[in-house]
Amino acid sequence: MSDLSISLRQVRAEQRGFWRNPTAAFFGFAFPIMFLLIFGTIFKGDMECLDGAFGSRGQCVGGVLVPYNTFFVPAMAAWGVITTCYVNLAMHLSIRRDAGLLKRLRGTPMPPAAMVVGVVGSALVTAVILVALTSAVGHFLYAAPWPVHWLATAVTVMLGGVVFCVLGMAITVVIPNADAAIAVINISYLPLLFISGFFFSFRNTVFNDIANVFPIYWFKEAMLTAYGAKPSSGGWDGEDLLVLLAWGAAALLVALRFFRWMPRRA
Amino acid sequence: MATAAPGRHTAEPPSCHTAELSAVGRMAGSGEPAMMRAEPMPARLRQGGEMADIDVEGLVKRYGDVAAVDGLSFTVERGEVFGMLGPNGAGKTTTLEIIEGLRVPDAGAVQVLGTDVLAHPETVKERIGVQLQATALPPFTKVREAVELFAALYRRARPVAEVIEEFNLGEKADAFTDKLSGGQMQRLSIALALVNDPDLVFLDEPTTGLDPQARLNIWTVIEGIRQRGKTVVLTTHYMEEAERLCDRVAVIDRGRIVALDTPPRLIAEHAPGTTIEFALVPGLDAETLRTLPGVERVVADGRVSVTTRTPEAVLHALLDPHAPWAAGVDVDGGAGGGGSGAGGGAIRDLMVRHGTLEDVFLSLTGRSLRE
């Protein structure tokens, strides 16, 4: 079999496995959608001050004033991509590494790249479905607009998806075993989600400076721009995607150098 | 404790590569080449200038300060069932994983099917079948799908239906793999190792954790693999398994081969004679036993095991009703019975048997296989 057809088979097998485990699939999807429902309901009709802060009389200082849902739907879609590509993929690989499944695959002539393409491809498929679902829920329940720039949205989701998949592979390097996986993964990204302004934006120099280092913030910005929540020409802001790509390249180097197929010796 | 010094039996690195040497002469501890030649060669062993299926030389793998594999050298011939017998942690699995191209050794060379594994692992992986110790299958996968998935990874693969049929998994073809019994799971795991019709099959503890019925079943499967002319390398810590299945057995302890030969010859050399076993009794210690006529070796390891070539005489002395330790001895119990429980001092749980690979291991290392 050619490497390509092996990869496609792997994508199919991974997808089959994902949807056959409805509990895992549901909870993989649940977080962004759940928060969309909760925050979407609480802040329905509110305005959000992007890149700025509300002044004492409610005016948006130094930023753009948009309806909350216009901001929140792309933010939750971005979280969905991070969940499926980064969190789920890192969990998936850690568990399979611990179970010896990666080692078993290593005992076959399958090229490592084919395994990676299978896992990444499957995560991207799931990510696209989740982004579509988030956008639809936002649109029909909270009257959020559909993405304004379709091409930019598609490119941003795919590029962000790939980058967060590679980051997911890189983070497995510091995950000692499957039991520790969820703790390591959550601590590595949940705090950043808040200080990157996924739920509401805020001005705090220290937190903003920290958030601006990491790809999570830049991915959210790229999604806001592509969805049209932030003004742009054509849905692009080159800087966002460049920072993402740089993080992806760094993560790729780490993964190539340090990725482990074998479970840690007992 | 009268055990042989392990060092004497350590495998010597081969001095040259001639085929005669690789066929018989490199068996560790073979002090008497002339005697070896007098015995018939196993029919499956090839003679002449062909290469061995596996040729391992000076293999070393360290984890920190511990040498998991400490200078292993051996060859495995085409069509042979080669066993690696040793306790947990002896280095069997690590050795296997290096040969399979899964781990990189710190030193040594490994040729598999004429190819240098370290240089061309993918070439080797195409032609070998691997079954790992922990049965690892993708979750939420059906038996047929698992076989299809693995078949797709090889350039040359056998028809999926044929493999499923051969391993008697037809009824379970549409069952999820996590619904299989231990024995079925293990059959599937071996089936996946054979899906590419490999020349060489590695089975890492294929029957560990199985019930006796399932174990017998797997033994039949392995014998079937051998009959199809495959070379099989298996690790085990069950001596019955090694005795029953293997043409040759490497006894491995602490990363070294302490002996390598056919099971009968290992037993003849390292565990000759008859072993009499019983529970240790007051008034009868190892020192006393060694003074009995005909006793060659005494190991007191919870139970006492006495090795002798004159079992009748030793038994007579042991069961002598006038012996100091004989208070309340129950002679009626006979071999394998014993145990009257009438006061202390009786010889209980008496068992008389021929030497096994377990005794070989005990004799070579002073320890039991399942410590």
Interface residues (C-beta under 8 A of the other chain):
Chain A: M1 S5 I6 R9 A13 R16 G17 R20 N21 R96 A99 G100 L101 K103 R104 L105 R106 G107 T108 P109 M110 P111 W261 M262 R265
Chain B: Y63 E100 G101 L102 R103 E122 K125 E126 V130 L132 Q133 A134 A136 L137 P138 P139 F140 T141 E145 L149 F150 A152 L153 Y154 R155
